[in-house]
Amino acid sequence: MNGTLEAILRRRAVKVFEPVEISPDLREQILDAARHAPSSFNTQPYRFYWVGSEAEKAKVANLCLGQKPAETASALVVVVADIGSLTATSQGQLEWMRRSKFSDAKIRDYERTAKIGRILFMPGPFGIFGAFKWGIFRLLNMWKTMGMPPTSRQDLFKWATKSTSLACENLMIAAEALGINTCPMEGFDGRRLSRYLGLSARHHEIVMVIAVGKKSHAYVEPPQWRRPLDATVTVL
Ligand SMILES: Cc1cc2nc3c(=O)[nH]c(=O)nc-3n(C[C@H](O)[C@H](O)[C@H](O)COP(=O)(O)O)c2cc1C
């Protein structure tokens, strides 16, 4: 079977891990695969907090409600949707384009797109601009086929969560391919974990925590059940 497909089909949410060390090289490969996931407008609106030291891990495991995968993992990755990173990201891409000697026309084109993106994605103070935008776009949509940009901060987090989740899946598949197991978790105290990491409610939302480690020999996986294909797919 194809290696990628094999890693996808082999991956399970592992609930108990062996105490093994994850080398910096392995850590980098796993995180590097995560950031290669596709993202909306290539904005990569996320940040990964790799928690590997014993003391910090114990604190984070506790904030993951003391769940077994969190308590036994070699590392915990707190994955955060970061809507405050957009300006720095577009500046970073612009600098990369200049260094890579993109044509002036291409650079101007990107600058213009980034500027429009910033305006479109800005909810403004108290969401007033967002509400105004929503009204305008709904009106235009009456006679024009078009997509709706995120208009509120909540919309923006929903938008960022899509790209962040794809990066999470890349992380888990890459780990699996490298012989490391994972468990995604949404069972955590988001308020306390955000405070612990020094996150801002304005820009950051924790999407999930991924426990990373080597499956315990003593752990017996339950059989894997999935809805049948025809219950989840419509072919038109
Ligand atoms: C968004 C999300 C949140 C999850 N949260 C938890 C969790 O808090 N604790 C846990 O043990 N498993 C958690 N899981 C793992 C699921 O229970 C698991 O993926 C599912 O039962 C299917 O099992 P499998 O991944 O082994 O096929 C979560 C999975 C996802 C995708």
The ligand as an ORCA input file, in Angstrom:
! r2SCAN-3c Opt
* xyz 0 1
  C     -11.429     17.532     17.805
  C     -11.162     16.251     18.555
  C     -11.191     16.239     19.934
  C     -10.890     15.087     20.651
  N     -10.816     15.147     22.018
  C     -10.415     14.063     22.696
  C     -10.192     14.143     24.097
  O     -10.339     15.187     24.707
  N      -9.778     13.026     24.729
  C      -9.553     11.845     24.083
  O      -9.165     10.864     24.718
  N      -9.749     11.738     22.738
  C     -10.160     12.816     22.035
  N     -10.311     12.744     20.679
  C     -10.027     11.477     19.974
  C     -11.296     10.812     19.478
  O     -12.001     10.259     20.562
  C     -10.930      9.747     18.440
  O     -10.264     10.354     17.365
  C     -12.173      9.029     17.924
  O     -12.797      8.304     18.941
  C     -11.855      8.050     16.799
  O     -10.811      7.185     17.175
  P      -9.515      6.979     16.264
  O      -8.914      8.353     16.072
  O      -8.617      6.070     17.036
  O      -9.973      6.382     14.979
  C     -10.611     13.883     19.949
  C     -10.609     13.889     18.555
  C     -10.862     15.064     17.864
  C     -10.795     15.064     16.362
*
